[in-house]
Amino acid sequence: MKIVSRSHQDYLTFVSDQLRKEFDTPEAMLFLQHFYRDLIFWITPIDLSATASLMRSAYSSNPRGRKPHDPADMLRCMLLFTKLGLSVDDGVVALRTTPVYAIVCGFKPGETPGVGTFYDFFPRLWRASTPHKTGRVKRRLKKPRKKGKKNEKQEPKNPKITEKLVSRILREGKIHYAPKDARPAATVVPIPVCPAFCGKRIAWRYERFPRHRRRISG
């Protein structure tokens, strides 16, 4: 079945006739010019008549069910949704409740496509092999931590972190303190290393000034 399409001039004639029919009084025409003039002048000059020929391969030659809408009208709806900052669901409601939106997109009021029609149109419009233009990789989600039972100590996030810190201190003989941005610059403080302490867990905490320094051993 051939895709229904029309020239840009036929589209402009359709818009003009439908607006005159919908706004048939001087007051209604004044209302149209006051509130929708900029939108009409923005969307009607865009010539999308070649959309059907470019997307012909995306449609079946023997479709079942109702005839497909003109791809140019569907694409014009997407431009309108983007212009107004609407989602597909909100855009479909806007097309059904605002006759001007339906007319400038190429549809008669009350005969606009539904949400499912737009989601069928998306894969026909986007013919790339990947759903993302930049080849974005989906972020791998971490498994949530299991909560312990009542009165049961929760497992640490970084097990054996104390042993690693003590091993680094004993190996290098100094502590590299990396404070936050609001604190002074990082300070390297040398400490004495005694072989007798190799079997113990030692944690050092340094405050901003040397006189507040204290040692906590365990």
C-alpha positions as CSV (number, residue, x, y, z in Angstrom):
1,M,0.0,0.0,0.0
2,K,1.4,3.4,-0.9
3,I,2.1,5.9,1.9
4,V,-0.3,8.8,1.9
5,S,1.7,12.0,1.3
6,R,1.1,15.5,-0.1
7,S,3.1,18.4,-1.4
8,H,4.0,21.3,0.8
9,Q,1.6,23.6,-1.1
10,D,-1.3,21.1,-0.4
11,Y,-0.3,21.2,3.3
12,L,-0.5,25.0,3.3
13,T,-3.9,25.0,1.6
14,F,-5.1,22.4,4.2
15,V,-3.9,24.6,7.1
16,S,-5.5,27.7,5.7
17,D,-8.9,26.0,5.0
18,Q,-9.0,24.3,8.4
19,L,-8.1,27.5,10.3
20,R,-10.8,29.5,8.5
21,K,-13.3,26.7,9.3
22,E,-12.4,26.4,12.9
23,F,-12.1,30.2,13.6
24,D,-15.0,31.5,11.5
25,T,-15.7,34.7,13.4
26,P,-13.7,38.0,13.5
27,E,-13.3,37.5,17.3
28,A,-12.0,34.0,16.9
29,M,-9.6,35.0,14.1
30,L,-8.3,37.9,16.3
31,F,-7.8,35.3,19.1
32,L,-5.9,33.1,16.8
33,Q,-3.6,35.9,15.6
34,H,-2.9,37.1,19.1
35,F,-2.0,33.7,20.7
36,Y,-0.8,31.4,17.9
37,R,0.6,33.7,15.2
38,D,4.3,33.1,16.1
39,L,3.8,29.3,16.2
40,I,2.0,29.2,12.9
41,F,4.6,31.3,11.2
42,W,7.3,29.1,12.7
43,I,6.0,25.7,11.7
44,T,4.2,26.2,8.4
45,P,7.2,27.3,6.3
46,I,9.1,24.0,7.1
47,D,8.8,21.8,4.0
48,L,8.7,18.2,5.0
49,S,7.1,16.8,1.8
50,A,10.2,14.7,1.1
51,T,9.8,12.7,4.3
52,A,7.5,10.1,2.8
53,S,9.9,9.2,0.0
54,L,12.9,9.1,2.4
55,M,11.1,6.8,4.9
56,R,9.3,4.6,2.3
57,S,11.6,1.6,3.1
58,A,10.6,1.7,6.7
59,Y,7.0,0.9,6.0
60,S,5.5,-2.4,4.8
61,S,4.4,-2.7,1.2
62,N,1.3,-4.6,2.4
63,P,0.4,-3.3,5.8
64,R,-2.5,-4.7,7.8
65,G,-5.1,-2.5,9.6
66,R,-5.6,1.2,9.0
67,K,-3.6,3.3,6.6
68,P,-0.5,4.8,8.0
69,H,-0.4,8.6,8.6
70,D,1.7,10.8,6.4
71,P,5.3,10.7,7.9
72,A,5.6,14.4,7.3
73,D,2.7,15.1,9.6
74,M,4.1,12.7,12.2
75,L,7.5,14.4,12.0
76,R,5.8,17.8,12.3
77,C,4.1,16.7,15.5
78,M,7.5,15.8,16.9
79,L,8.8,19.3,16.0
80,L,5.8,20.8,17.8
81,F,6.4,18.7,20.9
82,T,10.0,19.7,21.0
83,K,9.1,23.4,20.5
84,L,6.6,23.3,23.3
85,G,8.7,21.1,25.6
86,L,6.1,18.3,25.8
87,S,6.4,14.6,26.2
88,V,4.7,12.2,23.9
89,D,1.8,11.7,26.3
90,D,1.3,15.4,27.0
91,G,1.7,16.1,23.3
92,V,-1.0,13.7,22.3
93,V,-3.3,15.4,24.8
94,A,-2.4,18.8,23.5
95,L,-3.2,17.7,19.9
96,R,-6.6,16.4,21.0
97,T,-7.6,19.4,23.1
98,T,-6.1,22.3,21.1
99,P,-7.4,22.4,17.5
100,V,-4.6,24.8,16.3
101,Y,-1.9,22.3,17.2
102,A,-3.7,19.5,15.2
103,I,-4.2,21.7,12.2
104,V,-0.7,23.1,11.9
105,C,0.6,19.5,12.2
106,G,-1.6,18.5,9.2
107,F,-4.5,16.7,11.0
108,K,-8.1,17.6,11.3
109,P,-9.3,18.3,14.9
110,G,-10.4,15.0,16.5
111,E,-8.4,12.8,14.0
112,T,-5.0,13.1,15.6
113,P,-2.7,10.0,16.2
114,G,-2.5,8.3,19.6
115,V,0.5,7.5,21.8
116,G,1.0,4.1,20.3
117,T,1.2,5.5,16.8
118,F,4.1,7.7,17.8
119,Y,6.0,4.9,19.4
120,D,5.5,2.9,16.2
121,F,6.9,5.9,14.3
122,F,10.1,6.3,16.4
123,P,11.9,3.1,15.1
124,R,10.9,4.0,11.5
125,L,12.4,7.5,12.0
126,W,15.6,6.4,13.7
127,R,17.3,4.0,11.3
128,A,20.6,3.7,13.1
129,S,21.8,0.3,14.4
130,T,22.2,1.6,17.9
131,P,19.4,3.4,20.0
132,H,21.9,6.1,21.0
133,K,23.7,8.5,18.8
134,T,26.9,8.6,20.9
135,G,27.1,4.9,21.6
136,R,26.4,5.3,25.3
137,V,27.1,2.3,27.5
138,K,24.5,1.6,30.2
139,R,25.9,2.1,33.6
140,R,26.3,-1.1,35.6
141,L,24.2,-1.0,38.7
142,K,25.6,-2.2,42.0
143,K,23.8,-4.8,44.1
144,P,22.3,-3.4,47.2
145,R,24.0,-4.3,50.5
146,K,22.2,-6.9,52.5
147,K,20.9,-5.6,55.8
148,G,21.8,-7.6,58.9
149,K,19.5,-9.1,61.3
150,K,18.4,-7.4,64.5
151,N,21.3,-6.8,67.0
152,E,23.8,-8.0,64.3
153,K,26.8,-5.9,63.3
154,Q,26.7,-4.9,59.7
155,E,29.7,-5.9,57.5
156,P,32.1,-3.1,56.7
157,K,32.1,-1.6,53.2
158,N,35.9,-2.0,52.8
159,P,37.0,-5.0,54.7
160,K,40.7,-5.2,55.7
161,I,41.1,-1.5,55.0
162,T,42.9,-1.1,58.4
163,E,45.4,-3.8,57.6
164,K,46.1,-2.1,54.3
165,L,46.6,1.3,55.9
166,V,48.9,-0.1,58.6
167,S,51.0,-1.9,56.0
168,R,51.4,1.3,53.9
169,I,52.4,3.3,57.0
170,L,55.0,0.7,58.1
171,R,56.3,0.4,54.5
172,E,56.6,4.1,53.7
173,G,57.2,5.5,57.2
174,K,54.8,8.5,56.7
175,I,51.2,9.4,56.4
176,H,49.8,11.4,53.5
177,Y,46.9,13.4,54.7
178,A,44.6,14.6,51.9
179,P,42.1,17.1,53.4
180,K,38.9,18.4,51.7
181,D,38.9,21.5,49.6
182,A,38.0,23.8,52.5
183,R,41.0,22.7,54.5
184,P,44.6,23.6,54.1
185,A,46.8,21.8,51.6
186,A,47.8,18.2,52.1
187,T,50.5,17.5,54.6
188,V,53.0,14.7,54.7
189,V,53.9,13.8,58.4
190,P,56.8,11.4,59.1
191,I,56.3,9.0,62.0
192,P,58.7,6.6,63.7
193,V,58.3,3.0,62.8
194,C,59.0,0.3,65.5
195,P,59.2,-3.4,64.6
196,A,57.4,-4.2,67.8
197,F,54.2,-2.6,66.5
198,C,54.1,-4.7,63.3
199,G,51.6,-7.1,64.7
200,K,49.2,-4.3,65.9
201,R,46.7,-2.2,64.2
202,I,47.6,1.5,64.5
203,A,45.4,4.4,63.3
204,W,46.7,8.0,63.3
205,R,44.5,11.0,63.2
206,Y,45.9,14.5,62.6
207,E,43.9,17.7,63.1
208,R,44.6,21.0,61.3
209,F,47.3,22.2,63.8
210,P,50.1,20.1,65.3
211,R,49.1,21.0,68.9
212,H,45.8,19.2,68.3
213,R,47.5,16.0,67.1
214,R,46.8,12.8,69.0
215,R,47.4,9.1,68.5
216,I,44.8,6.4,68.8
217,S,46.1,2.9,69.0
218,G,44.2,-0.4,69.1
